[in-house]
Amino acid sequence: MQYGAPRRPRVFLAGDSGVADHPAGRIPVTGWGQTMRLFLHPEIEVVNCAHPDASSRSFSDHGRLQWILDQLMPGDYLLVSFALADKKTDAELHTKPFGSYQDYLRLYVEGARDRLAHPVLVTCYERRTFDRHGNLRWSLGEYAMAVRELAAQTCTPLVDLHAQSLDWWNQLGAEGAKQIFLHLAPGEHQNYPEGIADDARLRPVGAVECSRFVARSLAEQGIVPPQWVVNLEQPQFPPELLGWLDDATYEALAHGRTAPTGPTR
C-alpha cells in the first residue's frame, strides 16, 4: 500500500490588528502574525486568520473561530492573542478581563483540544501609553493578567509578549517607541499624506521583533519542535518578505468572500 506525502505542520493564528496580515495600501502597518513566517521553517504552514479590529468576542461571534476549528486537524497549533479591541466600549467588541474575556478564550483553548490540536495563549503587546512624565502605563495589564491566570488554570502554554513589550518600550522611552508604532509625519509616507499617530498598530520593526520573540519562546519552552524555528539571529529582512496582502485579497478576506487566511509559503 502506498501513502501520500506527510501533511505539512500547520500553525493557525487567531487575533486582532496586532497579529493580522495587512494590505499594501496600509503600509507600513504590519501585524506580528504577518511576519511569523520569517521565523518558521518553510515546511511549516502559517495560516493567519487574525482580523483587524477583532476582539475575542467578535472573532468568535462572527464565525471566524468556527472556521478555524473546522480546519484544525490533530497535531496542528492554534496561537491566540487578543486585547486591543476587547478593551473598547463597543458592545460587539468589549469583554471584561476576568469575565467574558476569559470565557471566550476558553472557547479557543477547548475547541483546539477537542480536535487534538495544540492551543497556545499569547498575551497582547502593550500599547504605547506613556504619560506626560514619560512613565509607561499598563492599558492592557488586566487582560494580560487574565490570560496568565487562564493559562495556569487550563495548563495551556503561554507566551508572555505583554511582559516583554513592557521591557522594550521602557528601554526605548516615549519618543523612541514611536519607531515601533504607526507614527508618521505629514508627507513622510504616501499612504498617510496627512501623517498619523497610532499607539496600537505596529510598523515592520515592531512586528518583526514581536514575532521573533514569539517564535523564540515557542522553541525555548518546547511548545514546538525547536527545529521548526529559524532565522532568530537575522537582524533585518527585506520589505518584499514582510507579506503584505494586495488590496483586493484583503478586501475579500475582510468581507468574508474567501477563507480568512493570509498567504502561506
C-alpha positions, 0 to 999 in steps of 0.5 A: 500500500502506498501513502501520500506525502506527510501533511505539512505542520500547520500553525493557525493564528487567531487575533486582532490588528496586532497579529493580522496580515495587512494590505499594501495600501496600509503600509507600513502597518504590519501585524506580528502574525504577518511576519511569523513566517520569517521565523518558521521553517518553510515546511511549516504552514502559517495560516493567519486568520487574525482580523483587524479590529477583532476582539475575542468576542467578535472573532468568535461571534462572527464565525471566524473561530468556527472556521478555524476549528473546522480546519484544525486537524490533530497535531496542528497549533492554534496561537491566540492573542487578543486585547486591543479591541476587547478593551473598547466600549463597543458592545460587539467588541468589549469583554471584561478581563476576568469575565467574558474575556476569559470565557471566550478564550476558553472557547479557543483553548477547548475547541483546539483540544477537542480536535487534538490540536495544540492551543497556545495563549499569547498575551497582547503587546502593550500599547504605547501609553506613556504619560506626560512624565514619560512613565509607561502605563499598563492599558492592557495589564488586566487582560494580560493578567487574565490570560496568565491566570487562564493559562495556569488554570487550563495548563495551556502554554503561554507566551508572555509578549505583554511582559516583554513589550513592557521591557522594550518600550521602557528601554526605548522611552516615549519618543523612541517607541514611536519607531515601533508604532504607526507614527508618521509625519505629514508627507513622510509616507504616501499612504498617510499624506496627512501623517498619523499617530497610532499607539496600537498598530505596529510598523515592520520593526515592531512586528518583526521583533514581536514575532521573533520573540514569539517564535523564540519562546515557542522553541525555548519552552518546547511548545514546538519542535525547536527545529521548526524555528529559524532565522532568530539571529537575522537582524533585518529582512527585506520589505518584499518578505514582510507579506503584505496582502494586495488590496483586493485579497484583503478586501475579500478576506475582510468581507468574508468572500474567501477563507480568512487566511493570509498567504502561506509559503 
